[in-house]
Amino acid sequence: MNTTDTFESVPATPATDFPPPNVAPVRVGTIPPPTGAWQGVSWFAFALGAITFLYSVWYAAGITIGERYFLYTAALFSLYGCLGVSKVVRDRQEGIPVTALFYGLSFVAALAPFVLVSYNMVFDSTLAVSTRTLLGMSFALTAYATLAIAKNERDKAALKPWSDR
């Protein structure tokens, strides 16, 4: 018997009835596990982007303390928004119900910091162009790496039976 044709069955109790009854069962073995190399590259990209962004903002010449805190807050908000987008897109793909409000707000939370930081870097910043470019690239790298790490963790969790989660 092929493992892709079997379904995983876990006894459900009323308090822990997961997955919800209206969700189609996921076939065992249909989601390949993320490779160690991909997981390592994802974490390396996140660390590189985050450290570069933090260092660049902290040591940027001519930047006010208010701008520093704005950039740090926008980066954290962006990472949270990217996690939200990762969750809602994957939930919809797996057939888990997601409200339109949560779906839309997740995208707003992910895109609003990019718009705000982009506006700040283009119109309001007195930083050198090279510093602005470095900040933008490290900001984008960290956001992309957050999406990759979230996908890796979700794929690893999908391989475990519900009782082990």
Secondary structure, DSSP 4 states (H G I P E B T S, - for coil): --GGG-B------STT--S-TTSPPPBTTSSPPPPHHHHHHHHHHHHHHHHHHHHHHHT-TT--HHHHHHHHHHHHHHHHHHHHHHHHHHHHHTT----HHHHHHHHHHHHHHHHHHHHIIIII--S-HHHHHHHHHHHHHHHHHHHHHHHHHHHHHHHS-GGG-
